[in-house]
């Protein structure tokens, strides 16, 4: 069975912090998770903090301090999909998933010829933001690509 998993968050000089994950099934059902800040976030540099503020204001409108799911439990969330064939967009998300699911087949749709459109449709999320920086909108785009 297939599942489409995408992320959005902060690509920082110190590394990637996933803030949201969307997991969508072929029938269109999905789960959408917003993570609390990681426990290590008190060690962020000033450059990292500036990058987070910029992304929040101008790209994804995801407040770093929002979230309901513990960041440290991300592996538990992803393990539900270990028997699936996972399609994702970007090497960053692929590496994040493989960190928790090393034996699961994870396909970066970019390697299959997919190019993210310049604009994505509004995914009808819980916040106003640019759909280009929306995990749900990215899931819809890759689902449509794989199923076409």
Buried (B, 14 or more C-beta within 10 A) or exposed (E): EBBBBBBBBBEBEEEBBBBBBBBBBEEEEBEBBBBBBBEEBEEBEEEBEEBBEEBBEEBBBBEBEBBEBBBEEBEEBBEEBEEBEBBBBBEBBBEBBBEBBEEBEBBBBBEEEBEBEEEBEEBEBEEEBBBBBBBBBBBBBBBEBBEE
